[in-house]
Amino acid sequence: MVAHARPDLKAGWLQGGEAARGGRGADAAGPGLMGRRLYLPRMTDCGAEALAAALRSVGIDAMVLPPSDSRTLELGARHLAGEECLPAKVTLGDFLRVVETPGFDPGKTAFMMATTEGPCRFGQYVPYLRKVFRDLGYPEIMVVSPSSGDGYRQVGASGPDFTRTAWRGFVASDILRKLLLRTRPYERAPGAADAAYALSLRELCATLESPRLTHRERLEALVAALIRIRDRFRGLPAGYERGRLLIGIQGEIFCRMNDFSNDHLIRRLEACGGEAWLSDISEWVWYCNNHQEHCLRRDGRRFSLAMLRAKIRDRIQHADELALRASFVEDFRGYEDPADIEEVLRAGDAYLPQAGAAGEMVMSAGKVDYFFRKGVDGIIDISPFSCMNGIVSEALYPRQSQEHAGIPIKNFYFDGKGGDLTDDLEIFLELARAYQRRKPHPRRHPSCFP
Ligand code: SF4
């Protein structure tokens, strides 16, 4: 059975139990980050911007890397052997674009890169990055992986405040992305939904980064901002029509969230007549939390301080999520995320037991059943070429499809080389159209649909 990266560490910096502390905003950056600009990979436009805003709220000079381009791949490839996964090439290439900027100062630069343990190559990213910077003669560049393991030393004394604001930022940015994806395919004025999204993201980040707010004040400000954003999207002229193909999107988290890496698959899908329901970031955090508790129980630590912290964190995160999503019940009718991640994991257990595997592949196994019951017309798995998540999932999908009324499921792999996906998408959507006519679970629609 395949083992995979320890996801508790992949999102470790969101897993500090002290987030309960009702502190009042920022002090200053941790000693290591003082005087440095911290650059964040653009894993998702809105999630990364929200995370940078959360860091700024605690006094860290954080910004998201500019969108990737062909130079990204050129620089990434120059320092890799060619066997690494695409996220390695994209993140390294983007970091090196900063390094080659005129006036670049290694002593005033830091790059954020999450890390993990286990056989997945992701665990090698941070040591490899450090090696590349050393080889280039820049050992002073900091590579930051904030985690509960080091008490958020790199984030400074405000680590717990940061983690709570970051969590809220992820939930809010998931909401914003969902609004975009459920509106854009139906917009009457091309570009209107993207413009509303860009404006809303700036508004969201301004709220997230305000310093010296209590947790309560920040939550109230975020809820108010989200209601304004909701109303902005509701006001966009749109021709909602039943029958457009709804496609669930899952797979490796970086590649599915990063438009550049997946060659803008969602826009292409929309252009071919589809609508995407993208598995979001908070779902991954719920999975990581669940996995952490699973590991504590497995290690005989059911009644431990660590378990208590995990439970408290869970309650706080749930309460925050509930408050932020409360105003969207009608807008997201038919697009509800799982109320409890256990529901997804249990469904996937028959195909890929959690006891022997971990990571996106476990979520993907369970999401097939979830998407199926929500009435999607097909499922696309996005993964980097040679990613173990995609490979394992692809082996499971034929049986899953067979046992779920023949729902079409297709893997799309990406290696950064480009290529036209339109033919493949159109063929897949033909299958989805045939399935739509006979699917056993109808899709529910919000009231804006006729
Ligand atoms: S692309 Fe797949 S194998 Fe590579 S780091 Fe990501 S999850 Fe691991």
Residues whose N, C-alpha, C, O or C-beta is under 5 A from the ligand:
A	BS01	SF4	C85 C120 R121 F122 E252 P384 C387 M388 N389
